[in-house]
Amino acid sequence: MSSGIGRKLKYVYGRQVLYSLGNGMATPFVAPYMAKIGASSLQLGVYTSVNNLLANFVQVFWARIYSLTWRRLPFIVVGGIIASTLWVLIALSVNPYTIILIVGVQAAIGAMTVPAFSAYLGEIAPPTRRGSLSAAVNRAAAVGALFSTLFAGYLTLRTGSKPAQTVLLPFTIAAALGVAGSLIMLPAKENTRRSIKGKFRLINFEPLRSNRDFRAFTVANLSTVAARSMTWPLFTITQIDVLHASLWDMAIFSAAGSAATIVLQPFAGKLTDRVGRRSIFVLEAFGFTPIPLIYLFANNFAYLVFSNVLSGAIIAFVNVTTFSYVMDVSPPEQVADYFAINNALSGIAVSVVSLLGGIVGSIAISSYGLIGGLRLMYATAFAFRAATSTLYFRVRDVLKFPKTLKDEIRDEISSILKRFANHDTH
């Protein structure tokens, strides 16, 4: 690895660790905090909808702005600083709709950092190491989030009994860490190129029309993510209103998922570089399918911790395969556009479905009671997840890889059997 790439990676790792430390201090606690101050399933649905819509759809606009100058670092720095400072305003708010408004502004501004950072990382990563490098960066971020979430959970036990008092200090620290993580990118260098020739369009969905592989992936991705989001507002209701979880419980819940991601991230990166992206996509989608059933039968918080360990294990693969596949199918000069389009459409789908989930969930709870309504929604979500997972069978790999997943599993089983046989002979 050249010294230039090595220097860039130092800034990338530093930014991801500090920024993730900040997000880990605050993000896992926003929805539980809203539930603690009386938010309904409808309000939680609106929160999920607004957050995902603005965090993802606005990326399309920012990506088109990048194409004017081919600059990414200013957006990473400025967007990160502004978005991070808004954590303090969220902590000072005690009305669910005020929090939704601030989170919406935060999501729209923070959206400028996502395709910019992905494009910057893609500029560094060689094609044959995209999975491994993405996994290493994501793992660094997950480690930071794990420790900061546990620390924030500990602080909630020490900073007062009122919900607003419990989150003020963690959210303030989150703001400071996010600002520091953004500033660390100031000395970084980027490769500047001429902007894309032709008529400038603020919204550019041309890749969906012209690139069949990208279109198939985007349809599968937005459908499966939307199916998962149907129950996100309701998960919080089960956690807080049914099982009466504290913010410390939620810290353990979040940390358990992060730990699973950290453990599997290196393996995920190497595996996707060996066997390709498509087979991993299929496993990911079907892996998320049973999680609503765990919530359906959960009678103590340990079930939910297990569900988040499962989610965290799958997310280790999701982060790597999504980044790698979008890089595989996108031209170098349009990488930011491709990431932004995929994220924007997924965000729209999540926003619509999570809002509908909150609305229909409220109706179901009113009609069948809290437990009966939640169980009906979870059973429906299970079927929805299973159906949309089949869309990944239409996605194809565009690069050649050394092995298939079947070969990898067969070789691994053969290796295990040989080790047992050698052990028996001794």
Secondary structure, DSSP 4 states (H G I P E B T S, - for coil): --HHHHHHHHHHHHHHHHHHHHHHHHHHHHHHHHHHTT--HHHHHHHHHHHHHHHHHHHHHHHHHHHHHT--HHHHHHHHHHHHHHHHHHHT--SHHHHHHHHHHHHHHHTTHHHHHHHHHHHHS-GGGHHHHHHHHHHHHHHHHHHHHHHHHHHHTTS-SSHHHHHHHHHHHHHHHHHHHHHTTTT------PPPPS---SS--HHHHH-HHHHHHHHHHHHHHHHHHTTHHHHHHIIIIIS---HHHHHHHHHHHHHHHHHHHHHHHHHHHHH-SHHHHHHHHHHHTTHHHHHHH--SHHHHHHHHHHHHHHHHHHHHHHHHHHHHHS-GGGHHHHHHHHHHHHHHHHHHHHHHHHHHHHHHHHHHHHHHHHHHHHHHHHHHHHHHHGGGGG---SS--S--HHHHHHHHHHHHHHHHHHHHH-
